[in-house]
Amino acid sequence: MGRFGHPVIDADGHGGEPLGWRRRIPDPFKATMRAYVAAMKAKYTNLPSDGNRDGDATPAPDDEYEMPGSMRSGMVDPEKRMPDMDLEGIDVAVLFPPGGGEEWAMDDAAFAIALCSTLNDARAEYAAYAPDRLRPVAKLPMIDPVAAAEELDRCVTEHGFVGMVTATHIREKNLDDPSFDVVWATAERLGVAVCTHGGGQAPGQSPVMIDRFDTRLGIHAITHPVGAMHAVLNFTVGGVLHRFPKLRVGFMEAGVGWVPFWLERLDEHYELMTEQAPEIDRPPSEYFLERCFVTTEPEEKMVPYVFENVSPGIVCYSSDYCHFDCDFPDSVRLLEESADLDETIKPALFAGNAARLYGLDLPESS
């Protein structure tokens, strides 16, 4: 392994849901599933198709169980994912599920539980094709935190998942809400990563800032970084990392340029208003730098600055395979050939930091 001479772990890839997986939901929930898909179709407008790079997996446009648009076959077929990973130079891919508000789908806890279980089982089936290279994270019914914790335990113990993903807030609740402690406690006990992804654009979500934008450009540009900043405040100032001292947390697909600014700002406000942060006993940045991670894609120019001035241990490479804005098949190559990246950065950037986040062994280089 190691097309470029060193191991590569993709800390945030996508796909892993076989076509037709939504039809597997138990019969009592099929009508609700169709209504849920209709809600997603109405919400996600004016966004280019996922996997538009030679997308050749295309559901029927009137399929009530599938989202429209073409996808690259590797998103739904693990056999075809392998050559794509080899082409890009990826040894291990951590797979993130769709972000359609499955955590609270239709404001129906029973449906959300069935939906997440069905989704996780389908993704486990996909990953079983190459379990050493395809490592999923679980989508959980966070509308019911106890059920979410139980589903995380099942996915890790039965399927070998390496973590969980959650939206950066759950409807009206921030992630430091005490009701979610049962989920964080389970992740800590199992030794798996907690990852946040997305910032509030899913159907049924309580909006944060994006309600002021009426274009997909505006919504997509602002939702991920603002959502990640929101979640970082919750995990640091909100005391989650203090209460769970072994928890590892990733803030995915939000870039890295905001990290120095946000940590400085949180520390300044903590210093000025310490009494308003009773859940913690030291600056927020200290919690973050101990056990938190972010991801970068090739276009970001702040990576060397973050490595040198914030920490060499927090930035992970991400492919974003195979969404409309990814750089497939060149994401590894573009970073590898970047004149801004010193060779000493690359082992941690391409594999070492992701291995720490997910508790993975480093792939062996050829």
BELFEN-V552822 format. One record per residue. N is the residue number from 0. SS is DSSP state (helix for helix, strand for strand, loop for the rest). PSI is psi in degrees with one decimal (999 if undefined). NEAR is the number of other ideal C-beta (glycine too) atoms within 10 Angstrom. Layout:
n = <N:N>
ss = <SS:SS>
psi = <PSI:PSI>
near = <NEAR:NEAR>
//
This chain:
n = <0:1:2:3:4:5:6:7:8:9:10:11:12:13:14:15:16:17:18:19:20:21:22:23:24:25:26:27:28:29:30:31:32:33:34:35:36:37:38:39:40:41:42:43:44:45:46:47:48:49:50:51:52:53:54:55:56:57:58:59:60:61:62:63:64:65:66:67:68:69:70:71:72:73:74:75:76:77:78:79:80:81:82:83:84:85:86:87:88:89:90:91:92:93:94:95:96:97:98:99:100:101:102:103:104:105:106:107:108:109:110:111:112:113:114:115:116:117:118:119:120:121:122:123:124:125:126:127:128:129:130:131:132:133:134:135:136:137:138:139:140:141:142:143:144:145:146:147:148:149:150:151:152:153:154:155:156:157:158:159:160:161:162:163:164:165:166:167:168:169:170:171:172:173:174:175:176:177:178:179:180:181:182:183:184:185:186:187:188:189:190:191:192:193:194:195:196:197:198:199:200:201:202:203:204:205:206:207:208:209:210:211:212:213:214:215:216:217:218:219:220:221:222:223:224:225:226:227:228:229:230:231:232:233:234:235:236:237:238:239:240:241:242:243:244:245:246:247:248:249:250:251:252:253:254:255:256:257:258:259:260:261:262:263:264:265:266:267:268:269:270:271:272:273:274:275:276:277:278:279:280:281:282:283:284:285:286:287:288:289:290:291:292:293:294:295:296:297:298:299:300:301:302:303:304:305:306:307:308:309:310:311:312:313:314:315:316:317:318:319:320:321:322:323:324:325:326:327:328:329:330:331:332:333:334:335:336:337:338:339:340:341:342:343:344:345:346:347:348:349:350:351:352:353:354:355:356:357:358:359:360:361:362:363:364:365>
ss = <loop:loop:loop:loop:loop:loop:loop:loop:strand:strand:strand:strand:strand:strand:loop:loop:loop:loop:loop:loop:helix:helix:helix:helix:loop:loop:helix:helix:helix:helix:helix:helix:helix:helix:helix:helix:helix:helix:helix:helix:helix:helix:helix:loop:loop:loop:loop:loop:loop:loop:loop:loop:loop:loop:loop:loop:strand:strand:loop:loop:loop:loop:loop:loop:loop:loop:loop:loop:loop:strand:strand:loop:helix:helix:helix:loop:loop:helix:helix:helix:helix:helix:helix:helix:helix:helix:helix:helix:loop:loop:loop:strand:strand:strand:strand:strand:loop:loop:loop:loop:loop:helix:helix:helix:helix:helix:helix:loop:helix:helix:helix:helix:helix:helix:helix:helix:helix:helix:helix:helix:helix:helix:helix:helix:helix:helix:helix:helix:helix:helix:loop:loop:loop:strand:strand:strand:loop:strand:strand:loop:loop:loop:loop:loop:helix:helix:helix:helix:helix:helix:helix:helix:helix:helix:helix:helix:helix:helix:helix:loop:loop:loop:strand:strand:strand:strand:loop:loop:loop:strand:loop:loop:strand:loop:loop:loop:loop:helix:helix:helix:helix:helix:helix:helix:helix:helix:helix:helix:helix:helix:loop:loop:strand:strand:strand:strand:strand:loop:loop:loop:loop:loop:loop:loop:loop:loop:loop:loop:loop:helix:helix:helix:loop:loop:loop:helix:helix:helix:helix:helix:helix:helix:helix:helix:helix:helix:helix:helix:helix:helix:helix:helix:helix:helix:helix:helix:loop:loop:loop:helix:helix:helix:helix:loop:loop:loop:loop:loop:strand:strand:strand:strand:loop:loop:loop:loop:helix:helix:helix:helix:helix:helix:helix:helix:helix:helix:helix:helix:helix:helix:helix:helix:loop:helix:helix:helix:loop:loop:loop:loop:loop:loop:loop:helix:helix:helix:helix:helix:helix:helix:helix:strand:strand:strand:strand:strand:loop:loop:loop:loop:loop:loop:helix:helix:helix:helix:helix:helix:helix:loop:loop:loop:loop:loop:strand:strand:strand:loop:loop:loop:loop:loop:loop:loop:loop:loop:loop:loop:loop:loop:helix:helix:helix:helix:helix:helix:loop:loop:loop:loop:loop:loop:helix:helix:helix:helix:helix:helix:helix:helix:helix:helix:helix:helix:helix:helix:helix:helix:loop:loop:loop:loop:loop:loop:loop:loop>
psi = <171.2:71.7:-32.0:16.1:4.8:157.3:151.7:122.8:120.3:108.0:-12.7:83.2:170.7:175.5:179.3:9.6:105.4:144.4:137.6:5.3:-30.7:-23.9:-13.5:-9.0:145.6:147.3:-40.6:-17.4:4.3:-41.8:-40.5:-37.1:-43.5:-39.7:-36.9:-44.9:-39.7:-38.6:-39.8:-41.7:-36.8:-31.1:-45.6:79.6:158.2:30.1:129.7:152.5:141.7:147.6:35.9:0.3:96.5:40.2:125.9:16.0:104.8:108.8:157.6:136.0:-25.0:15.4:121.5:-9.6:-1.6:148.1:146.3:166.6:158.5:149.7:150.4:140.9:-31.1:-16.1:-28.8:-11.5:109.9:-30.2:-36.4:-14.3:-33.5:-51.3:-29.6:-41.0:-42.1:-41.4:-42.0:-25.3:29.6:127.6:-44.6:133.4:125.4:124.5:123.7:140.4:178.8:160.9:61.9:25.0:29.7:-26.7:-29.4:24.7:127.7:17.7:37.9:103.8:-42.3:-40.8:-43.3:-39.1:-46.8:-39.7:-49.1:-40.3:-44.3:-44.6:-47.3:-38.8:-40.1:-39.0:-33.8:-38.6:-44.5:-49.6:-25.1:-15.9:-36.3:74.2:-21.2:-16.6:-24.1:112.0:100.5:158.2:154.5:142.4:132.0:148.8:75.1:-13.0:-23.5:90.1:-35.7:-44.1:-35.7:-43.7:-40.9:-39.5:-37.6:-45.9:-43.9:-44.5:-36.3:-47.0:-34.9:-34.2:-9.3:25.1:151.5:7.0:-165.8:159.3:144.3:152.9:161.3:-9.1:159.3:95.7:-118.3:-3.3:137.4:163.1:-9.7:6.7:131.8:-23.7:-24.1:-4.2:-30.7:-32.6:-48.2:-37.3:-38.6:-43.9:-41.4:-44.2:-39.3:-14.2:30.0:162.4:146.9:126.4:141.2:152.2:125.3:158.9:22.2:14.3:-1.3:154.4:134.4:-6.7:149.3:118.5:148.9:102.7:-36.3:-14.5:-9.4:2.7:139.1:12.6:151.9:-32.7:-51.2:-45.0:-48.1:-36.0:-37.9:-26.7:-41.8:-52.0:-40.8:-40.4:-41.4:-41.3:-40.4:-49.1:-37.4:-42.4:-43.1:-44.4:-29.0:-75.4:-35.4:-7.9:2.6:-45.8:-27.1:-41.8:-26.9:82.7:-4.3:4.1:137.0:132.5:133.8:140.0:102.1:150.2:36.2:-0.6:-173.0:-15.5:-26.6:-16.2:-50.2:-45.6:-47.4:-39.7:-40.9:-43.0:-42.4:-41.8:-41.4:-45.3:-33.2:-42.0:-39.1:-26.5:49.8:-35.3:-17.7:7.0:61.9:-12.9:-9.4:162.0:12.9:169.9:145.4:-36.9:-30.4:-40.2:-46.0:-48.3:-18.4:-41.3:20.3:155.5:154.7:169.4:151.5:152.3:168.3:-25.5:-10.7:133.9:-3.5:-2.7:-50.4:-38.4:-45.1:-42.5:-43.1:-36.2:-14.7:-64.4:141.5:-0.9:18.5:-16.6:128.9:144.4:143.0:137.6:-29.8:23.2:137.8:69.9:167.0:-27.6:15.0:172.5:23.5:137.0:26.6:10.5:-41.4:-46.4:-43.4:-40.6:-42.7:-38.5:0.9:127.2:-15.5:-16.9:118.3:147.9:-29.0:-20.3:-31.6:-40.3:-42.0:-41.7:-46.6:-22.4:-42.6:-45.2:-40.1:-36.9:-39.3:-42.5:-46.7:-1.9:39.0:153.4:149.1:133.2:149.5:132.4:148.6:999>
near = <16:16:18:15:10:20:23:29:27:29:32:26:31:26:30:29:20:15:18:13:19:22:13:16:20:10:6:10:21:15:10:18:22:13:14:25:17:12:17:15:14:9:15:18:7:10:16:12:15:23:26:17:16:11:17:12:18:15:16:9:8:7:14:15:18:19:16:13:18:17:25:25:20:25:27:21:18:20:10:14:28:15:11:22:25:14:15:23:24:27:23:26:28:30:25:25:21:17:20:22:26:24:24:23:27:19:12:18:14:15:22:29:20:19:25:26:22:19:23:26:15:21:27:19:16:21:23:12:14:16:12:11:20:23:22:28:30:27:29:28:25:26:25:19:21:12:20:27:23:18:24:27:16:15:27:21:10:11:17:13:25:23:26:27:25:22:24:26:24:21:16:8:17:17:24:21:15:12:13:21:16:15:23:22:14:22:25:16:14:19:14:24:27:29:27:26:25:23:29:23:24:22:18:18:24:12:14:17:15:19:10:9:16:10:9:14:11:13:21:18:13:18:25:22:19:18:26:26:20:19:28:29:19:21:26:29:22:21:19:25:27:17:16:19:10:10:22:22:25:29:29:25:28:25:21:23:17:19:28:15:10:19:22:12:15:21:17:12:15:19:10:8:9:12:5:9:21:9:13:19:11:13:19:24:22:15:25:25:15:15:21:25:23:27:29:24:20:20:12:18:11:18:22:16:15:21:20:11:10:20:19:15:17:24:27:28:26:26:29:21:28:25:22:15:13:23:18:21:20:16:25:23:16:12:25:20:11:17:5:12:16:11:7:10:19:19:14:20:24:26:25:18:24:28:18:17:29:24:13:18:10:15:19:9:14:9>
//
